[in-house]
């Protein structure tokens, strides 16, 4: 301190050092918070991509099953029509 005060100089030095430490730690804490927020966002994106892929696979399986069922039913339908024409 450049001018005399009514406080003990050790107290003012201690407060000044604490304030300097807080100012020095702030960038590191801000960067840490930024990195945590970024990692959470990337984790959510990866989770969403995995969930979307899983749902797409389920849809693909359902479409394949429906297509196979349709292919098998074509033979049954044609047999039914032929049988109907035979009995007429």
LOSEVO-476388 format. One record per residue: x, z, y of N, C-alpha, C in turn; residue in one letter. Coordinates in steps of 0.1 Angstrom, whole numbers, padded with zeros to 4 digits, always signed. Example, Ala and Ser with C-alpha at 12.3 -4.5 7.8 and 13.67 -1.06 7.14 Angstrom:
% LOSEVO-476388
+0132+0078-0057+0123+0078-0045+0132+0078-0033A/+0128+0071-0022+0137+0071-0011+0129+0079+0000S/
//
This chain:
% LOSEVO-476388
+0009+0000-0012+0000+0000+0000+0009+0000+0012X/+0005-0007+0022+0014-0009+0034+0011+0001+0045X/+0000+0008+0043-0004+0018+0054-0007+0031+0047X/-0005+0042+0054-0008+0055+0048-0023+0058+0048X/-0027+0064+0037-0042+0067+0035-0043+0082+0032X/-0055+0087+0033-0057+0101+0030-0058+0104+0015X/-0058+0093+0007-0058+0095-0008-0044+0096-0013X/-0043+0101-0025-0030+0102-0032-0025+0087-0035X/-0013+0084-0033-0008+0070-0035-0008+0067-0050X/-0007+0077-0059-0008+0074-0073-0022+0069-0077X/-0032+0074-0070-0046+0070-0073-0048+0056-0069X/-0044+0053-0057-0046+0039-0052-0038+0029-0060X/-0026+0033-0064-0018+0024-0073-0025+0022-0086X/-0031+0032-0092-0038+0031-0105-0050+0022-0103X/-0058+0024-0093-0070+0015-0091-0065+0001-0089X/-0055-0001-0081-0050-0015-0079-0045-0021-0092X/-0038-0014-0100-0033-0019-0113-0045-0023-0122X/-0055-0014-0122-0067-0017-0131-0074-0030-0126X/-0076-0031-0113-0082-0043-0107-0074-0055-0111X/-0061-0054-0110-0053-0066-0113-0054-0069-0128X/-0054-0059-0136-0056-0062-0151-0069-0069-0154X/-0080-0064-0147-0093-0070-0149-0093-0085-0145X/-0086-0088-0134-0085-0102-0129-0077-0110-0138X/-0066-0104-0144-0058-0111-0153-0064-0114-0167X/-0073-0105-0171-0080-0107-0184-0092-0116-0183X/-0097-0118-0172-0110-0126-0170-0109-0140-0176X/-0098-0148-0173-0097-0161-0179-0097-0161-0194X/-0090-0152-0200-0089-0151-0214-0103-0148-0220X/-0110-0139-0214-0123-0135-0219-0133-0147-0217X/-0132-0154-0206-0141-0166-0204-0138-0176-0214X/-0125-0179-0217-0122-0189-0227-0126-0185-0241X/-0125-0172-0244-0130-0167-0257-0145-0169-0258X/-0152-0166-0248-0167-0168-0248-0170-0183-0250X/-0163-0191-0243-0165-0206-0244-0163-0211-0258X/-0152-0206-0264-0149-0210-0277-0159-0206-0287X/-0164-0194-0286-0175-0188-0295-0187-0197-0293X/-0191-0200-0281-0203-0208-0279-0202-0222-0285X/-0190-0227-0283-0187-0241-0288-0188-0241-0304X/-0182-0231-0310-0182-0230-0324-0196-0228-0330X/-0204-0220-0323-0217-0218-0328-0225-0231-0326X/-0223-0239-0315-0230-0251-0314-0226-0261-0325X/-0213-0262-0328-0209-0271-0338-0214-0267-0352X/-0214-0254-0354-0220-0249-0367-0235-0253-0368X/-0242-0251-0358-0256-0255-0358-0258-0270-0360X/-0249-0278-0354-0250-0293-0356-0247-0296-0371X/-0237-0290-0377-0233-0292-0391-0245-0288-0400X/-0251-0277-0397-0262-0272-0405-0274-0282-0404X/-0277-0286-0392-0288-0296-0390-0285-0309-0397X/-0273-0314-0397-0269-0326-0404-0271-0324-0419X/-0267-0313-0425-0268-0310-0439-0283-0310-0443X/-0291-0303-0435-0305-0302-0437-0312-0316-0437X/-0308-0324-0427-0314-0337-0426-0310-0346-0438X/-0298-0345-0443-0294-0352-0454-0301-0348-0467X/-0303-0335-0468-0311-0330-0480-0325-0335-0479X/-0331-0334-0468-0345-0339-0467-0346-0354-0469X/-0336-0362-0465-0336-0376-0467-0334-0379-0482X/-0326-0371-0489-0325-0373-0504-0338-0370-0511X/-0345-0360-0506-0358-0357-0512-0368-0369-0510X/-0368-0374-0498-0377-0385-0495-0373-0398-0503X/-0360-0400-0505-0355-0411-0513-0360-0409-0528X/-0359-0397-0533-0363-0395-0547-0378-0397-0548X/-0386-0393-0538-0400-0395-0539-0404-0409-0539X/-0397-0417-0530-0399-0431-0529-0395-0438-0542X/-0384-0434-0548-0380-0440-0561-0390-0437-0572X/-0394-0425-0572-0404-0421-0582-0417-0429-0581X/-0422-0431-0568-0434-0438-0566-0432-0453-0570X/-0420-0459-0567-0417-0472-0570-0417-0475-0585X/-0411-0465-0593-0410-0466-0607-0424-0465-0613X/-0432-0456-0608-0446-0454-0612-0454-0467-0610X/-0452-0473-0599-0459-0486-0596-0454-0497-0605X/-0441-0498-0608-0437-0508-0618-0443-0506-0632X/-0444-0493-0636-0450-0490-0649-0465-0493-0649X/-0471-0491-0638-0486-0493-0637-0489-0508-0637X/-0480-0517-0633-0483-0531-0632-0486-0536-0646X/-0478-0532-0656-0480-0536-0670-0493-0531-0675X/-0497-0519-0672-0509-0513-0677-0521-0520-0670X/-0520-0524-0658-0531-0531-0651-0533-0545-0657X/-0522-0552-0659-0523-0565-0665-0529-0565-0679X/-0525-0555-0686-0530-0553-0700-0545-0550-0699X/-0549-0542-0690-0564-0539-0688-0572-0551-0684X/-0566-0559-0675-0573-0571-0671-0574-0581-0683X/-0563-0583-0690-0564-0592-0702-0574-0587-0712X/-0574-0574-0715-0583-0569-0724-0597-0571-0720X/-0600-0569-0707-0614-0571-0702-0618-0586-0703X/-0609-0595-0701-0612-0609-0702-0614-0613-0717X/-0607-0606-0726-0609-0609-0740-0623-0605-0745X/-0628-0593-0740-0640-0588-0744-0652-0594-0737X/-0650-0603-0728-0661-0609-0721-0666-0621-0727X/
//
